[in-house]
Amino acid sequence: MNSRRLRQEWFSNVRADLLAGAVVGLALIPEAIAFSIIAGVDPKVGLYASFIIAVMTAFLGGRPGSISAATGAMALLMIDLVKDHGLPYLLAATLLTGIIQVVFGFLKLGRQMKYVPRAVTIGYINALAVLIFLAQLPQLTDVSVAVYVLTGLSLAIIYILPRFTKAVPSPLVALAVMTIAAIALKLEVPRVGDMGELPTALPFFALPQVPLTLETLQIIFPYSLTLAIVGLLASFLTASLVDELTDTPSDKNQEAKGQGIANIVTGFFGGMAGCGMIGQSVINVQSGGRGRLSTLASGVFLLFAILVLQDWVKQMPMATLVAVMIMVSIGTFRWSSFKNISRIPRSETLVMLSTMFVTIFTRNFALGVVTGIVMSTVFFSRKIADLVFVDKVISNDGTHRIYKVAGQIFFLSKEDFLGSFDFNELVDRVTVDLTHAHLWDQGSVEMLDKIVIKFRRNGTEVELVGLNQASATLYDKLATYKQPDLSPNSDPGKEPNEAEYPSHHSQ
């Protein structure tokens, strides 16, 4: 990194970056604890992860000003692994997740982000919001009335306070007020301290205590692959959003490497896998954070708070954390995707809903995203297939028919394309003009060959003209030049086989 870039990314916005980092770091505390509880691990696992990942991505990430830490999207994917195999296997899976992400970074898969349609992105975000909300329901089931009262009052503070002041994040005010109230009134409600021990010192290096066997790999690999893909998708989406908000570019491949290295380090220091955080990154940018210093500051302030203010953190009522997570889910959900549903193309709405519901019902973000991308590809292909036009022109003497083809020709164009030709028309000569068309695959070559074969079997001379260089190259490669004698006496009902396909040269 040259000195100019170093100053730009680290020291061009010092005061605002430090203040924004402090706000984000404090706001990360309730979320990191809540995400740890969702995953079924001690709060310190998420807190360590958030500190380490924020610090590592500050130096190695591809997007200055973006915040990465323990997230709900990743926590939701860890539930079954922790439940069935325990924390050591989660740490091993975190290491493998980081390795996979680093490999993806070196393979430059970050460039593929541009192929994720917006409808898939919105479906993914909506599913994340719904799953975060559903994960709070166990904390609100079979509990005392005091829990519901604290949750309601916490939500009131979270949403009403910003109307008067935004100097301090409203979730932190809610946590402070409700914690004081719970202590003063001696309320019998679940607290953070009941969920596990908070850290009292810096995280230390340790290898995950799992057997180094093929069986261990078989257990953790499916989780690690899913975590790696979902983590990178979330990080790329976060980076793209910050790109848009700050009108500056990011390096998605470096982001993949940075996230991967951060997760590897996290796994060695007792933390869970994490990724980019859309909500916290927006808070950072809106608070004035622009450089890498803001990301570093968020991690440092987080660690300071949990080590110095630990006694206070232990007394936090779980009801308020539930309220914070409900706020996160409501803020994450893209309500406009339903408000504007009548103005959005039906195919995009179907892709969004499919991505969303597949993700929710399977709790597999990767499967949901893949489903959405496949559906988008199919719908796009169908649209392109419909944009094939064939104009018919007949000579003055009625002996020469010219078919002028325009559009993208591939396997989905087959039926409509073939239906545009009249093979029983009594003409001496046919010209298929492909000047404004493009051949894309073997299916398009097969269609042209069939057209020529059928015309010639009816005694009509046929010629293909106007193939562009790419289409001609494809046709030369896939068509067969050894042609049988297709005379008018040939069996017109017989389907041509591969040996009967003609060349695009003069027929």
C-alpha positions as CSV (number, residue, x, y, z in Angstrom):
1,M,0.0,0.0,0.0
2,N,1.5,3.4,-1.0
3,S,1.7,6.3,1.4
4,R,-1.1,8.2,-0.4
5,R,-3.5,5.4,-0.2
6,L,-2.5,4.7,3.4
7,R,-3.4,8.3,4.4
8,Q,-6.6,8.2,2.5
9,E,-7.9,5.0,4.0
10,W,-6.6,5.5,7.5
11,F,-6.0,9.1,8.4
12,S,-8.1,11.3,6.2
13,N,-11.1,11.3,8.6
14,V,-9.6,10.5,12.0
15,R,-12.0,12.4,14.4
16,A,-15.2,11.2,12.6
17,D,-13.9,7.7,12.2
18,L,-13.0,7.4,16.0
19,L,-16.4,8.7,17.0
20,A,-18.3,6.6,14.6
21,G,-16.3,3.5,15.6
22,A,-17.1,4.2,19.3
23,V,-20.8,4.3,18.5
24,V,-20.7,1.1,16.4
25,G,-18.5,-0.7,19.0
26,L,-21.0,0.0,21.8
27,A,-23.9,-0.9,19.6
28,L,-22.2,-4.2,18.7
29,I,-22.4,-5.5,22.3
30,P,-26.1,-6.4,22.5
31,E,-26.0,-7.8,19.0
32,A,-22.9,-10.0,19.5
33,I,-24.4,-11.4,22.7
34,A,-27.8,-12.0,21.1
35,F,-26.2,-13.7,18.1
36,S,-24.2,-15.9,20.4
37,I,-27.3,-17.0,22.2
38,I,-29.0,-17.7,18.8
39,A,-26.1,-20.0,17.9
40,G,-26.3,-21.7,21.3
41,V,-22.9,-20.7,22.6
42,D,-21.6,-18.5,25.5
43,P,-21.8,-14.7,24.9
44,K,-18.0,-14.5,24.9
45,V,-17.8,-16.5,21.7
46,G,-19.7,-13.8,19.8
47,L,-18.0,-11.0,21.6
48,Y,-14.5,-12.4,20.9
49,A,-15.5,-13.0,17.3
50,S,-16.8,-9.4,16.8
51,F,-13.6,-7.9,18.3
52,I,-11.2,-10.1,16.2
53,I,-13.1,-9.9,12.9
54,A,-13.5,-6.1,13.2
55,V,-9.9,-5.6,13.9
56,M,-8.7,-8.0,11.2
57,T,-11.0,-6.7,8.4
58,A,-9.9,-3.1,9.3
59,F,-6.4,-4.1,8.0
60,L,-7.2,-6.8,5.5
61,G,-10.7,-6.1,4.2
62,G,-11.5,-4.7,0.8
63,R,-14.0,-2.0,1.8
64,P,-12.9,0.8,4.2
65,G,-15.8,1.8,6.5
66,S,-17.5,-1.5,6.3
67,I,-18.2,-3.3,9.6
68,S,-17.8,-7.1,10.0
69,A,-18.4,-9.1,13.1
70,A,-20.6,-12.0,14.4
71,T,-23.9,-11.8,12.6
72,G,-27.4,-13.3,12.7
73,A,-27.0,-14.8,9.2
74,M,-24.0,-16.9,10.3
75,A,-25.4,-17.7,13.8
76,L,-28.6,-19.2,12.3
77,L,-26.4,-21.6,10.3
78,M,-24.6,-22.8,13.5
79,I,-27.5,-23.9,15.6
80,D,-27.6,-27.5,14.6
81,L,-23.8,-27.9,14.6
82,V,-23.5,-26.6,18.1
83,K,-26.5,-28.6,19.3
84,D,-25.3,-31.9,17.9
85,H,-21.5,-31.6,18.3
86,G,-20.6,-28.7,20.6
87,L,-18.4,-25.6,20.6
88,P,-15.1,-27.3,19.5
89,Y,-16.6,-28.4,16.2
90,L,-18.0,-24.9,15.7
91,L,-14.4,-23.5,16.1
92,A,-13.1,-26.1,13.7
93,A,-15.8,-25.2,11.2
94,T,-14.9,-21.6,11.6
95,L,-11.3,-22.3,10.6
96,L,-12.4,-24.3,7.6
97,T,-14.8,-21.5,6.7
98,G,-12.0,-19.0,6.6
99,I,-9.8,-21.3,4.5
100,I,-12.6,-21.7,1.9
101,Q,-13.2,-18.0,1.8
102,V,-9.5,-17.3,1.2
103,V,-9.5,-19.8,-1.6
104,F,-12.5,-18.1,-3.1
105,G,-10.7,-14.8,-2.9
106,F,-7.6,-16.1,-4.8
107,L,-10.0,-17.6,-7.4
108,K,-11.4,-14.0,-7.8
109,L,-15.0,-15.2,-7.2
110,G,-15.8,-11.7,-5.9
111,R,-16.3,-10.8,-9.6
112,Q,-19.3,-13.1,-9.7
113,M,-21.3,-10.9,-7.3
114,K,-22.5,-8.9,-10.3
115,Y,-24.4,-12.0,-11.5
116,V,-26.6,-12.0,-8.4
117,P,-29.9,-10.3,-9.4
118,R,-31.4,-7.7,-7.2
119,A,-34.5,-9.8,-6.6
120,V,-32.3,-12.6,-5.1
121,T,-30.6,-10.0,-2.9
122,I,-33.9,-8.7,-1.6
123,G,-35.2,-12.2,-1.0
124,Y,-32.0,-13.0,0.9
125,I,-32.3,-9.9,3.1
126,N,-36.0,-10.5,3.8
127,A,-35.3,-14.1,4.8
128,L,-32.5,-13.0,7.1
129,A,-34.9,-10.6,8.8
130,V,-37.6,-13.2,9.3
131,L,-35.2,-15.8,10.7
132,I,-33.7,-13.3,13.1
133,F,-37.3,-12.6,14.3
134,L,-38.2,-16.2,14.6
135,A,-35.1,-16.9,16.6
136,Q,-36.4,-14.6,19.3
137,L,-39.7,-16.4,19.9
138,P,-38.3,-19.0,22.3
139,Q,-37.3,-16.1,24.6
140,L,-40.9,-14.9,24.6
141,T,-42.5,-18.3,25.2
142,D,-43.7,-19.5,28.6
143,V,-42.2,-16.5,30.4
144,S,-43.5,-14.0,33.1
145,V,-45.5,-10.9,32.3
146,A,-42.4,-8.8,33.4
147,V,-40.5,-10.1,30.3
148,Y,-43.3,-8.9,27.9
149,V,-43.4,-5.5,29.8
150,L,-39.6,-5.0,29.5
151,T,-39.7,-6.0,25.8
152,G,-42.5,-3.6,25.1
153,L,-40.8,-0.7,27.0
154,S,-37.5,-1.4,25.3
155,L,-39.0,-1.3,21.9
156,A,-40.7,2.0,22.8
157,I,-37.3,3.5,23.8
158,I,-35.6,2.2,20.7
159,Y,-38.2,3.8,18.4
160,I,-39.2,6.9,20.2
161,L,-35.9,8.2,21.5
162,P,-34.4,8.9,18.0
163,R,-37.2,11.4,17.4
164,F,-35.7,13.6,20.1
165,T,-32.0,12.9,19.9
166,K,-29.5,10.7,18.1
167,A,-26.5,11.5,20.1
168,V,-26.5,8.1,21.7
169,P,-27.8,4.9,20.0
170,S,-31.3,4.2,21.3
171,P,-30.6,0.4,21.8
172,L,-27.9,1.3,24.3
173,V,-30.2,3.7,26.1
174,A,-32.8,1.0,26.3
175,L,-30.3,-1.5,27.6
176,A,-29.1,1.0,30.3
177,V,-32.6,2.0,31.4
178,M,-34.0,-1.5,31.5
179,T,-31.0,-2.9,33.2
180,I,-31.2,-0.3,35.9
181,A,-35.0,-0.9,36.2
182,A,-34.5,-4.7,36.5
183,I,-31.9,-4.3,39.2
184,A,-33.8,-1.6,41.2
185,L,-37.1,-3.5,41.1
186,K,-35.4,-6.9,41.6
187,L,-37.3,-8.4,38.7
188,E,-37.1,-12.1,38.2
189,V,-36.3,-12.2,34.5
190,P,-33.6,-14.0,32.5
191,R,-30.4,-12.0,32.3
192,V,-27.3,-12.1,30.1
193,G,-25.3,-13.5,33.0
194,D,-27.6,-16.5,33.1
195,M,-26.6,-17.5,29.6
196,G,-22.9,-18.0,30.2
197,E,-19.7,-16.5,31.4
198,L,-18.5,-13.2,29.8
199,P,-14.8,-12.9,29.1
200,T,-12.6,-11.4,31.8
201,A,-9.4,-11.2,29.7
202,L,-8.1,-11.0,26.2
203,P,-8.8,-14.0,24.0
204,F,-5.9,-16.5,23.8
205,F,-4.7,-18.8,21.1
206,A,-5.8,-22.5,21.2
207,L,-6.4,-25.2,18.7
208,P,-10.0,-26.6,18.5
209,Q,-10.2,-29.8,20.5
210,V,-11.5,-32.1,17.8
211,P,-10.0,-35.3,16.4
212,L,-8.1,-34.7,13.1
213,T,-10.0,-37.4,11.2
214,L,-12.0,-37.7,8.0
215,E,-15.1,-38.1,10.1
216,T,-14.6,-34.6,11.6
217,L,-14.1,-33.2,8.1
218,Q,-17.4,-34.9,7.0
219,I,-19.2,-33.3,9.9
220,I,-17.9,-29.7,9.6
221,F,-17.4,-29.4,5.8
222,P,-21.1,-28.9,4.8
223,Y,-21.5,-26.3,7.5
224,S,-18.2,-24.5,6.6
225,L,-19.1,-24.4,2.9
226,T,-22.5,-22.9,3.6
227,L,-21.0,-20.4,6.1
228,A,-18.3,-19.4,3.6
229,I,-20.8,-18.8,0.8
230,V,-23.4,-17.0,3.0
231,G,-20.6,-15.0,4.7
232,L,-19.2,-13.8,1.5
233,L,-22.6,-13.0,0.0
234,A,-23.4,-10.9,3.1
235,S,-20.0,-9.2,3.0
236,F,-20.2,-8.4,-0.7
237,L,-23.8,-7.0,-0.3
238,T,-22.5,-4.9,2.6
239,A,-19.5,-3.7,0.6
240,S,-21.8,-2.8,-2.3
241,L,-24.1,-0.9,-0.1
242,V,-21.2,1.1,1.4
243,D,-19.9,1.7,-2.2
244,E,-23.2,3.2,-3.0
245,L,-23.5,5.3,0.1
246,T,-20.0,6.7,-0.1
247,D,-19.6,6.8,-3.9
248,T,-16.3,4.9,-3.7
249,P,-15.2,1.5,-5.0
250,S,-14.3,-1.7,-3.1
251,D,-12.2,-4.7,-3.9
252,K,-14.5,-7.7,-3.5
253,N,-11.7,-10.3,-4.0
254,Q,-9.7,-8.7,-1.3
255,E,-12.8,-8.6,0.9
256,A,-13.1,-12.4,0.5
257,K,-9.5,-12.9,1.5
258,G,-9.8,-10.5,4.4
259,Q,-13.0,-12.1,5.7
260,G,-11.3,-15.5,5.3
261,I,-8.2,-14.6,7.2
262,A,-10.3,-13.0,9.9
263,N,-12.4,-16.1,10.4
264,I,-9.2,-18.3,10.6
265,V,-7.8,-16.1,13.3
266,T,-11.2,-16.0,15.1
267,G,-11.3,-19.8,15.1
268,F,-7.9,-20.0,16.8
269,F,-9.0,-17.5,19.5
270,G,-12.3,-19.0,20.5
271,G,-14.7,-17.0,18.3
272,M,-17.5,-17.9,15.9
273,A,-17.4,-17.2,12.2
274,G,-18.7,-13.8,11.1
275,C,-19.2,-11.6,8.0
276,G,-20.2,-8.1,6.9
277,M,-23.0,-6.4,8.8
278,I,-25.4,-4.3,6.7
279,G,-27.0,-2.6,9.7
280,Q,-23.8,-1.7,11.6
281,S,-22.1,-0.5,8.4
282,V,-25.0,1.8,7.7
283,I,-24.8,3.1,11.2
284,N,-21.0,3.7,10.8
285,V,-21.4,5.6,7.5
286,Q,-24.3,7.7,8.8
287,S,-22.2,8.5,11.9
288,G,-19.4,9.9,9.7
289,G,-17.2,6.8,9.5
290,R,-15.4,6.4,6.2
291,G,-12.0,4.9,6.7
292,R,-10.5,1.7,8.1
293,L,-9.9,3.5,11.4
294,S,-13.6,3.4,12.1
295,T,-13.7,-0.3,11.7
296,L,-10.7,-0.8,13.9
297,A,-12.2,1.6,16.5
298,S,-15.4,-0.4,16.6
299,G,-13.6,-3.6,17.6
300,V,-11.3,-1.8,20.2
301,F,-14.2,0.0,21.9
302,L,-16.2,-3.3,21.9
303,L,-13.4,-5.1,23.8
304,F,-13.0,-2.1,26.2
305,A,-16.7,-2.2,27.1
306,I,-16.9,-5.9,27.8
307,L,-13.8,-6.0,29.9
308,V,-14.3,-2.7,31.9
309,L,-18.1,-2.7,32.1
310,Q,-18.6,-6.4,32.5
311,D,-20.6,-6.3,35.8
312,W,-23.2,-4.1,34.1
313,V,-23.3,-6.2,30.9
314,K,-24.1,-9.3,33.0
315,Q,-27.2,-7.6,34.5
316,M,-28.7,-6.9,31.1
317,P,-32.2,-8.4,30.9
318,M,-32.7,-10.8,28.0
319,A,-36.0,-9.1,27.2
320,T,-34.2,-6.0,26.1
321,L,-31.8,-8.0,23.9
322,V,-34.9,-9.6,22.3
323,A,-36.2,-6.1,21.6
324,V,-32.9,-5.1,20.0
325,M,-33.0,-8.1,17.7
326,I,-36.6,-7.4,16.8
327,M,-35.5,-3.9,15.9
328,V,-32.7,-5.4,13.7
329,S,-35.1,-7.7,12.0
330,I,-37.7,-4.9,11.3
331,G,-34.9,-2.6,10.0
332,T,-33.4,-5.3,7.8
333,F,-36.6,-6.4,6.1
334,R,-37.2,-4.6,2.8
335,W,-40.8,-3.5,3.2
336,S,-40.7,-1.7,-0.1
337,S,-40.4,-5.1,-1.9
338,F,-44.1,-5.7,-0.9
339,K,-45.3,-2.2,-1.0
340,N,-44.3,-1.9,-4.7
341,I,-45.1,-5.4,-5.6
342,S,-47.7,-4.3,-8.2
343,R,-45.1,-2.3,-10.1
344,I,-42.4,-5.0,-10.1
345,P,-42.3,-7.6,-12.9
346,R,-44.0,-10.8,-11.8
347,S,-40.9,-12.9,-12.6
348,E,-38.8,-10.8,-10.2
349,T,-41.5,-11.0,-7.5
350,L,-41.5,-14.7,-7.9
351,V,-37.7,-14.9,-7.7
352,M,-37.7,-12.7,-4.6
353,L,-40.5,-14.8,-2.8
354,S,-38.9,-18.1,-3.8
355,T,-35.5,-17.0,-2.5
356,M,-37.1,-15.8,0.7
357,F,-39.3,-18.8,1.4
358,V,-36.8,-21.5,0.4
359,T,-34.3,-19.8,2.8
360,I,-36.8,-19.6,5.6
361,F,-38.1,-23.1,5.4
362,T,-34.7,-24.8,4.9
363,R,-32.7,-22.3,7.0
364,N,-30.1,-22.6,4.3
365,F,-29.1,-19.3,2.9
366,A,-26.9,-20.8,0.2
367,L,-29.8,-23.0,-1.1
368,G,-32.1,-20.0,-1.1
369,V,-29.7,-17.8,-3.1
370,V,-28.9,-20.6,-5.6
371,T,-32.7,-21.2,-6.1
372,G,-33.2,-17.5,-6.8
373,I,-30.3,-17.3,-9.2
374,V,-31.4,-20.4,-11.2
375,M,-35.0,-19.0,-11.4
376,S,-33.7,-15.6,-12.6
377,T,-31.6,-17.3,-15.2
378,V,-34.5,-19.3,-16.5
379,F,-36.8,-16.3,-16.6
380,F,-34.2,-14.2,-18.4
381,S,-33.5,-16.9,-20.9
382,R,-37.2,-17.2,-21.7
383,K,-37.4,-13.4,-22.2
384,I,-34.4,-13.5,-24.6
385,A,-35.9,-16.5,-26.4
386,D,-39.0,-14.5,-27.1
387,L,-37.0,-11.7,-28.8
388,V,-36.3,-13.7,-31.9
389,F,-37.9,-12.2,-35.1
390,V,-38.2,-13.7,-38.5
391,D,-39.3,-11.4,-41.4
392,K,-40.4,-13.1,-44.7
393,V,-39.8,-11.5,-48.1
394,I,-40.8,-13.1,-51.4
395,S,-39.3,-12.2,-54.8
396,N,-41.4,-10.7,-57.5
397,D,-41.6,-13.9,-59.5
398,G,-42.5,-15.9,-56.4
399,T,-39.6,-18.4,-56.7
400,H,-37.2,-17.0,-54.0
401,R,-38.1,-16.7,-50.3
402,I,-35.9,-14.7,-48.0
403,Y,-36.1,-15.2,-44.2
404,K,-34.5,-12.3,-42.3
405,V,-33.6,-13.4,-38.7
406,A,-32.9,-11.1,-35.8
407,G,-32.2,-11.9,-32.2
408,Q,-30.4,-14.3,-29.9
409,I,-30.8,-17.9,-31.0
410,F,-30.2,-20.7,-28.5
411,F,-31.9,-23.9,-27.3
412,L,-35.0,-22.1,-25.8
413,S,-35.7,-20.4,-29.1
414,K,-36.3,-23.8,-30.8
415,E,-40.0,-24.1,-31.1
416,D,-40.9,-20.5,-32.0
417,F,-37.9,-20.2,-34.4
418,L,-38.7,-23.4,-36.3
419,G,-42.3,-22.4,-36.5
420,S,-41.4,-19.3,-38.4
421,F,-40.4,-21.3,-41.5
422,D,-42.9,-22.7,-44.0
423,F,-41.2,-25.9,-45.3
424,N,-44.1,-26.8,-47.6
425,E,-44.0,-23.5,-49.6
426,L,-43.4,-24.1,-53.3
427,V,-40.4,-22.0,-54.0
428,D,-37.2,-22.8,-55.9
429,R,-34.8,-21.1,-53.5
430,V,-34.6,-20.0,-49.9
431,T,-32.1,-17.6,-48.2
432,V,-31.8,-17.4,-44.5
433,D,-30.3,-14.0,-43.7
434,L,-28.6,-14.1,-40.2
435,T,-26.9,-10.7,-40.4
436,H,-28.8,-9.5,-37.3
437,A,-28.8,-12.8,-35.3
438,H,-26.3,-14.6,-33.1
439,L,-25.8,-18.3,-32.5
440,W,-25.1,-19.2,-28.9
441,D,-25.0,-23.0,-28.4
442,Q,-25.3,-26.4,-30.0
443,G,-29.1,-26.2,-30.0
444,S,-29.0,-23.2,-32.3
445,V,-26.7,-25.0,-34.7
446,E,-29.0,-28.0,-34.7
447,M,-32.0,-25.8,-35.5
448,L,-30.3,-24.3,-38.5
449,D,-29.2,-27.7,-39.8
450,K,-32.8,-29.0,-39.5
451,I,-34.1,-26.0,-41.4
452,V,-31.7,-26.6,-44.3
453,I,-32.3,-30.3,-44.3
454,K,-36.1,-29.9,-44.4
455,F,-36.0,-27.4,-47.2
456,R,-33.7,-29.5,-49.3
457,R,-35.8,-32.6,-48.8
458,N,-38.6,-30.7,-50.5
459,G,-36.4,-29.9,-53.4
460,T,-35.7,-26.3,-52.4
461,E,-32.2,-24.8,-52.7
462,V,-31.3,-23.2,-49.4
463,E,-28.5,-20.8,-48.4
464,L,-27.4,-19.4,-45.0
465,V,-25.9,-15.9,-45.2
466,G,-24.7,-13.2,-42.8
467,L,-23.3,-15.3,-40.0
468,N,-21.0,-13.2,-37.9
469,Q,-17.6,-14.5,-37.1
470,A,-18.4,-16.0,-33.7
471,S,-21.5,-17.7,-35.0
472,A,-19.7,-19.0,-38.1
473,T,-17.0,-20.4,-35.9
474,L,-19.5,-22.2,-33.7
475,Y,-21.3,-23.5,-36.8
476,D,-18.2,-24.8,-38.4
477,K,-17.2,-26.5,-35.1
478,L,-20.5,-28.2,-34.4
479,A,-22.1,-28.8,-37.9
480,T,-21.1,-31.8,-39.9
481,Y,-19.8,-31.4,-43.5
482,K,-20.2,-34.9,-44.8
483,Q,-23.7,-34.6,-46.3
484,P,-25.7,-37.3,-47.9
485,D,-27.5,-36.8,-51.2
486,L,-30.7,-35.2,-49.9
487,S,-32.8,-35.3,-53.0
488,P,-36.5,-34.6,-53.4
489,N,-37.0,-38.4,-53.2
490,S,-35.6,-38.6,-49.7
491,D,-38.0,-39.6,-47.0
492,P,-39.3,-36.2,-45.8
493,G,-40.6,-37.7,-42.5
494,K,-37.2,-39.0,-41.4
495,E,-35.5,-36.9,-38.7
496,P,-31.9,-35.9,-39.8
497,N,-29.2,-37.4,-37.7
498,E,-25.9,-35.8,-36.9
499,A,-24.3,-37.1,-40.1
500,E,-26.9,-35.3,-42.2
501,Y,-26.2,-31.8,-40.9
502,P,-25.0,-29.4,-43.6
503,S,-22.4,-26.7,-43.5
504,H,-23.3,-23.0,-43.5
505,H,-21.5,-22.5,-46.8
506,S,-23.3,-22.4,-50.1
507,Q,-25.9,-25.2,-50.2
